Amino acid sequence: MPADGDRALEAAVRIVQSRWASPLSGIVGAAALLPGGELVAAASRVAGPALFAHAEAELLNRIDEAGRLNDLPAARIASTLSPCLRGSKSRQGRACAERLVAHDIAEIVVGHIDPTQPPLDEYRRIGLNVILTGNERLRLICDRLAGIFDVYGERVNTEIGTIKERVGEGIFMV
């Protein structure tokens, strides 16, 4: 199963990289490896002034549009950043971790554990096991992406295009 999680995480990184030049696309990616081998990926995106549609919510929307929600319990889900569990000023709607659990997803592979979110025990309490990838290359890229939040803080919500331009695509080079 770790290889499937890394395959999904690789797709999550690739979707962020492929949309790097877009000022409307964020810096978090999520992907699902569905039964049968189909990969579906999504990136966070600007949803309004200082609002983002989080990558996990966008992923669930894409899977729903494809008519594959029933496949989610058997899918392998991954995200470049652990999903939100508590309040986020930039998010619309309920927490992404709660949304995943509502779709019978019990596990997610991540490239970086968000230190602004609760401890992993709180995820397990709601029924979601968060697993940090063992793939060092993917973890390094995800750490770099998450580091953008550390450096730019709340400005990520309003200046994402300028920030990505300043950071550059070298962030994906390992």
Phi, psi and omega in degrees: 000327180303323180296322177295320178296319178291326177297317177293319179295321176301318178295323178295319177295316182298323181293322177295315180297318183293339181249015184303322183286345182277125177287355180260356181254141183273198186243014176240136178237154176220152180210159177229134171261105185276159175306138184095354175092001180288131176259133175235130182228155179209154177240155174299154181213157177293128181243359180160180179303117179060023178237138177237142167274117184293153186301318181295320178294320177296321178298313179300321177298316180295320179293322177297315179300329179276358180071030186244018181302326180295342180275351186300318181301333180262000182277160173254118185253142178217154177214149179291339182223141179303142185292152178293144177235331177239176187321141176220124180296335186266358186258146171258138175082195185283164183300143182299321179300318179295321179297318180297314180297322179298338178259021177062029174270122185255351186209143175220135175267133181233157178267342182206136175271121182288113182289349179274355180259167182297166177299158183301334177301325180291328174294315180299325179298329179268358176103018180239122176266118180261121184243124176282129180302149174267357181281109185297321180297313180295320180297320179297315178298315180294323176298318179296315178300314180295328179299337177299322178296321180295317184285317188256350176053224183298339179298337178303326183287339184239343185232031189302319181299312180296319181296314180297323178297317181293318181291317178082164182284353176299342179302336182270353183276126178230000000 
